[in-house]
């Protein structure tokens, strides 16, 4: 098994040079279809790949893929998530796309990676998936990051006592996020504001969505700097 795994890794490495797709930053990514060809070329039916749907609620699709040996023991696994309607492919084929991604990550877990364990195109999709998910959960976030974006809608009473406090919270989040440049820091900041965001959502979901968008926007900016 060890020698075969080394052979498979060498074959995938060669495919990366000849069939790799250039990603942001210039790195090459070997697509799942080519890695599966290498996997089957070396292992034949000695190892198997099985997938299962963990979530398919009409909005999110989550698939798990496992790689097993002849005794049914799991030797590698991977999971993937897609948001229905997010991107051209997911308009009609979110499940198929998610399954392919899960298989790709399972292959990566046993050393047959496409380039990096989490490829550049996967990481680039993170802020877009999150933004789309938030948009489905609450009203669509405003594209304008300025404080007036959280002003009450025309249907709300102009005397809404929470408007000033929510605008102040918007500015506070902006100023706090401006101090950080790592995605992990953004997640940490989000956790620190989570209780206050939940309070806003309970009385005004649209306004909460615009506050959450600040975190999505910051993550997107960080990813853009990382991958060009």
N, C-alpha and C positions, 0 to 999 in steps of 0.2 A: 504493500500500500504506500509506504514512504517513497519508494522509487517512482511509483506511478504519479504520486502527488507532485514530485519534483519535475517529472516530465510534463505534467499538465500545466504547472506554473511557468515552465519554460516556453511551452506552446502559446500560452496566453500572452506572455511577454513579447514573443515574436509577432503575434497578431496585433499587439498594441502599436508596434512600429509600422506594420503594413496596412492595418485597417482602422487604426485609431482615429477618432473624430476629435478635431481640435476644439477645446473649450476656452472659456474666458481665461486669460492669463497665459495661453499658449500650450497648456498641458493637453496630452492626448488621452482620450477615454475610449476603452474597448467596449463596444456595445454587448449587451447580454446575449444576443443571437450568436455572436462569434465565440463568446466564452462558453456557451452551452455546446457549441460544435466541438470545441477543444475538450470539454468535459466528457462528452460521449465518445470522442475519438480515443481518449486514453482509458476511460473506465468502462465503456460499453454499458452493459446492464448490471455491472457489479455494484454500482451506487444508484440510488433512486432519488428523484425530486418530487415532493408532494406539496401541494398548496391547499390552504383552507381560508375561507372568508370569515374574518372575525367580526367585522362591522359592514353593513350595507343598509343604511337607513334612509336612502334617497338623497342624502346630503354628503356623507362621508363614506369612503370605502377603505377598509383596512384588511390587508391580506398577509398571512404568514406563510413562509416557505421553509421547508426543512429538507435537508439532504440526509439520507439514511444509507446504512450499509446493508449487506445481505441478511443480517440478523434483525433488521428493523431498528437498530440503534441510531439515534440522531447524532450526526457528526458535524452538522453545521445548520444554521438557521438565519432567517432574515425577515424583517417586517417592513411594510411600506404603507403609506397613506396617500390617498388622492381625494380631491374635493370635486364632486360632480359639477360640470359646467365650467370649471376653472381651466382655461386653455382650450385650444382647438380639439385636441385628442379626447379630452375628458367630456366634451359635449356629447359624444356617443359611445366612447370606449373606456370609461374610467376604470371599470373592473379589470379589463384586459391589460390596461396600462399599469395598474397597481400590481397585478400578478407578476408582470415582467420585472417591475422594480424590486419586488420581494425576492424573486429568484436571483436577481443580480446581487442583492445584498447577502443572500445565503451563499452564493458562490464566493463572494468576497470574504465571508467568514471562514472559509477553508483555504484561503490564500489565492483564489482565482479572482483577483480584483480587477476592476476596469481601469484603474489608475490610482486614485485615492479611495480609501474605504467609503467615504461619503464624497461622491464625485462633485465637481464644480456645478454641474447642471442641477443636481439634487439640492445643493445648498442654495443655489440661486432661486429655486422654487419655494423655499421656506417662507419668506415674507409674503409672497403672492398667495400661497395657500392659506396662510393665517389671515390675511386681509379679506380673502374671499369668504372664509369661514365666519369671521366676525360680521361680514356684511349680511350673511344669511341669518345670523342670530339676532341682529338688531338692524336699525336703519343704516343705509349705506353711509360710510364715513365721508366727511367732506374732503375734497382734494386741497382746499386752501387751509394751510396750517395756522392761520391767524386766529386770535381769540374770538372774533365775532362769529366763527363757525359754530360755537356752542351756544349762541343766543337762542332763546326759545323760538319755536316755529310760530307762524301766524295764528295757529289754532290755540296756542297757549295764552293764558292771561298775561298781559304786559306787567302785571304786578307780582309775577312769580317770585316769591321770596328767595328762591334758590339760585336765581340767575347770577347774581354777583358772586356768590360762593363758588359756583361751578366755573365761572370765568377765571376766578383766582386759582382754582385747582388746575385748570388748563395751563395757565402760565407757570404754575409751580412744577408741573410735569415737564413742560418744555425746558425750563431752566435746569431741572435735575438731570434730564437725559443729556443735555448739552455737555455735561461734565465727563461723560463716559464714551468709550470707543470700542467696547467689546460686547458681543451678543449676550454673553453670560451676565454682564453687568446690567443689561437691559432687562433680562429676566428677573434679576434680583430686585431691581427698582420696581418692576411690575408687581412683584409679590408684596413689596412694602406699601403699594398703593391699592392693592386688591380689595381690601375691605371698604375703602372709600369709593372705589369704582362700583362695587356691588351696591352700595347705598344709592348711588346716582342711577344705576340701571333699574332699580326697583321702582323708581318714580318717573324716570325718563330714559327709556332704552336708547332712543336716537342720540341723545346727548352723551350717554355712556359710550356708544359706538364711536363717536368722534374723539372721545378721550383715549380710548383704546387704540385708535388709529395712530396716535402719536408714537406709540411703542412699535407698531408695525412699520411706520415710516422710518424710525430710527434704525431698526434692524435692516431694512432695505438699504439704507445709506451705508451701513457697516459692510454688508455683503458686496455692495458695489465697489467699495474701496478694496476689499479683499480680492475680488475676482476680476476687477477691471470693467 
